[in-house]
Amino acid sequence: MLGLPKTTEFNKRIPKQKFYENLEISPALKKVFVDQVKTIYWRNKIATTTVNLAPGTDVTEIEVFEVKLSEQSLDEGMLRQMDKEIPYHILFLLEYQGKYQAWIGYKEASASGIAAFKVNKYYHTEWMEEVDLPVKLEGLDIDSVYENFVKQIAGDKLQAVEAGESLKDTVAREEEKENLRKQIANLQAKIKKEKQLNKQIQMNTELKKLKKELEAM
């Protein structure tokens, strides 16, 4: 898939039951696997053993999973469960009625020691033909290939302010901006409902502060 080298092809079907049987997951998440997912295929394995790339420092392998859906929407929690159970970086290709979305989470080593990785945020493309997906194998090592996958899929959602800014810093900054936008939206909603003038003034002061923080980022 995605025009990746034949040496990376794996094409192994993975029973979806593996991700919810004998694991402590909620009934709601199990229902997502049962109702929303038809089949899961492990399509490609991108590693130094399968393609001519230098080893990565943070990324050892990138797995490409094709997830065939029963409906067009998918609960993000399902991808998080798969990312949690598999100790490698994953590129997800969701398929529904012949159209595809590419999904990838910014996955980094966990500092807590409870899990191998944590996924801070997922990025995805629109639905399109597989050949039109903006996902290309670019880079000289596994780390750079992974970072390029994230940037390609995120598109305009990840824009470095300064040349040379690391992907980790860019993702962290975008998450901060997203949190500020949520705070601003919540505060604006509260201001509309508030009837006391003095409280409105206090909240408007806080709103201006948050907006300035967002503009400065």
N, C-alpha and C positions, 0 to 999 in steps of 0.2 A: 504494500500500500504506500501511497504518497511518493511513489517513485524511489523508494529506498532500495539499497542494493540487495540482490537476491541472497547474499550471504547472511543478511540479518533476518530473513524470513523464518518464522517459527510455526505459525498457523496451527496452534493447538487450542482445541475447545476446552474451556474451563467451566465445569458445572457451577451454576450460580448458587446452588445449595452450599457450596464450600464457604461462601461468605456469610451465611447466616445459621447454618447448622453447627452445633457445638460451640457457638460463640455467644457472648453476652451482648446481645443487641436488643433494642426495643421492639415490641410487636409492630409498631408503626413502620420501623425501618425494614423489618422482615417483609411486611406487606409491600413495600416499594420494590424489593427484589422480585417478589412473586408476581405483582400486578404490572409493573412498568418495564421489566426486563425480559426479553425473549431468550437471548443467548449471549454469551461472552466468549470472545476469541482473543487469545494471545497471539497477535499477528507478527510482531517484530521484536527483536532484541538488539539494541544498539550498544555495543561494548567493544573493547579493544580486541576481543576474540572473534568478533564478527565483521568488523569494518576497520579500515586503516586509519585509526585515530589514536592520538596519545592519551594516556590515562588522565582522568580528572582528579582533582584534589578533593572536591566535595561530592561529585557525582561519579559513581562507579559504573552504573548501567542505566539505560533508559528503555523501559518496556512500552510497547505500543499495543493498547488493548482496543479492540472494536467491540462496542456494546450495542447490540441490536435491540431497539425499543419496541414496546407494544403500543406506546402513545408518544406524542411529540415532546411532552414535558418530562423532566426527570428531577427527582429530589436530589439536591446536591449532597445530602447526607450519605447517599449510596456511594458516591465517588470517594467521599472522605473515609468510609468504612474500608473500601478497597485499598486506598492509600495507606490506611492504618495497618492493614494486615500484610502488605507487601513491602519489604524493606528496600525498595528501589524507587527511582523516579519514574513516573508514569505519564504517558501521553494518551489521553482517551479520545477515541473517535466514536461519537454517537451516531447511529444510523437509524433513520425512520423513513420508510417508503422511498428508499433510493437516495435520499438527501443526507448530508453529513454536517455535524458540528465537531470542531476540534476543541477539546477542553484540556486544560493543564493547571495544576495548582503550584504555587510557589512553595516548594517543599524543601525544608532545611532541617539539619540535625537538631534534635530536641535537647535543650539544656537541662531539662528536668530529670532525665534519666528514666522516666516512666515509659516513654515510647522512643523508638529509634528516630522518628521524624515528626514534625508538625507541619501542617499545611496552613499558611496564613490566609491565602485568598485564591480563588479560582478565577481563571479568565477563559473566555470562549469566543468562538467566531459565530457568525450568523449561519443559518442553514444554507447549504449550497452543494453543488456537485463535488464529489471527492477530488476531481482533477483541479478544481478551482480553490481548494483550501490553501491558504497562504502559509503552508508549513513546508519548509525545505531544510534538508540536512546541511547546515553551514557551520564551519568551525574547524579548528585543528585538533581540539581535544574534546573529551566528553563533557567537561564543564561548559565550554563555550557553545557546544551544540544544544545543550539543555537551555542555557540562557537565551539563545537565539529562538528556540521554540517558544519560550515564554513571551519574548518581545514580539514575535511574529503573530502569535495568537491574541495577545493583549492589544496590539495596534496602538491607537491613540490613547488608550486607557493608561499607558505607561509612557510618560514623556520625561526624559531626564532634563533637569534644569541646567545642569552644568556638564560640559563634556568630561567624560571620564568617571561620571558618577556610577557607582556599582549598582547592579540589579537589586541587591538586597536593600540598599539605601533608597532606591527608587520605589520599590514596593512598599517599604515602611512609610515613605512620604505620602504615597497615594492613599494608604490606609488611614493616615492621620487626616488627610483632606476629606476622605469619605466620612470619617467619624465627626468631623466639624460640620459637614453638610447636614448630617443627621441631627446634630445638636441644634443647628440653626432652624431646621424645619420644625423640630419639636417645640422650640422656644416661640417661634412665630405662631404656631397653633395655640399655645398657652396664652399668648398676648391677646389673640382674638377672643378667647373665652373669658379673660379676666375683666371684671367690671370695676375694680378699684383702681383709681387713677395713679395712686402712689406706687402700687405694685406694677402697673403697666410701665411707669417711668423706670423703675428698677430693672425690669426685664428688657426694656429697650436699650438701656445702657449696656447690659450684658450681651444683647444681640449685636450691637455695634462692635463690641470687643471681639466677639467670635468672627464677625465678618472681616475685621481687620487682620486677624490671624490667618484666615483663609486666603485673603488677598496677598499676604506676605509670603505664602508658601509657593 
